[in-house]
C-alpha cells in the first residue's frame, strides 16, 4: 500500500510541477496534448501550395481560381445593367442608378460607405480619410469629373477596382481594391446613391435641397 501511495504522490508532484496550478502565470509555452487542433495543415493566403505543384495544375498557387465553366452559388451572372453598370448590349455606362432610391437604401449605402470607403475617401468624400496621414492619395469625390460621370462608371470602379499598377517584381494590383467579393451588387449601387447624396450636400443649391427633400419624403411616405 505504501508503494502505491508513494507512486501516486510522485505522479501528482510531476503533474503539478509540469502543468502548474490553475491561474498561475508562466513564460513557458503551454503543453499541447492534441496539437493538431491548433496547428492544422493549411495554405496561407497568397502563399505557394506545394501539394498543387505535385498533384494539381503545377502553377503552385495557394489561392485557387474558380473552376472553369462554373458559377458560385448566389453570384449574378447575367449581363443586366444592375450587374455590369452598362446598358444592355452596349459598352455605354448607365447614366442613373437602376435601383430604386429610398431612405432605407441611402441608409444602407451610408453604412457600407462608412465601412469600406471612409478610411480613404473620408466621411465627407473629400479624400481626407485616415490613409492620407500615410501619404496614400485618394480621390476627392466632389471633383467635377466625378460629379458629371455616369452612375454605371462609379459602380464599375467599386465592383472591379481602379488604378492598375505593377510593382518591381511584376505583381499586378489595384490601388483601389475591388469590392465585388465583399459586397453584393445591390450594396454597391446603394453606395453609388450615397456618394451622389454626399456630392449634392456639398455642391447642391439650398432650393434644390429643399425640393429634393420634399420628393424623398413623399417617396418614404408612399412605402
Long-range contacts (C-beta under 8 A, 24 or more apart in sequence): 76-185, 81-152, 82-185, 82-186, 82-189, 83-185, 84-152, 84-156, 85-151, 85-152, 85-153, 85-155, 85-156, 85-159, 86-152, 86-156, 87-152, 93-149, 93-150, 93-151, 93-152, 93-153, 93-156, 94-150, 94-151, 94-152, 94-155, 95-150, 95-151, 95-152, 96-151, 97-151, 97-155, 97-189, 97-192, 97-193, 97-196, 98-189, 99-186, 99-189, 99-190, 99-193, 101-193, 101-219, 102-216, 102-219, 102-220, 102-223, 103-216, 103-219, 103-220, 104-223, 105-190, 105-193, 106-190, 106-193, 106-194, 106-197, 108-187, 108-190, 109-187, 109-190, 109-191, 109-192, 109-193, 109-194, 109-195, 109-197, 110-194, 112-183, 112-187, 112-190, 112-191, 112-194, 113-191, 113-194, 113-195, 116-179, 116-182, 116-183, 116-191, 117-191, 120-176, 124-198, 124-202, 125-195, 125-198, 125-199, 125-202, 138-176, 141-195, 141-198, 141-199, 142-198, 142-199, 142-202, 142-203, 146-199, 147-199, 147-203, 151-189, 151-192, 151-196, 154-192, 154-195, 155-185, 155-188, 155-189, 155-192, 158-183, 158-188, 158-191, 158-192, 159-185, 159-188
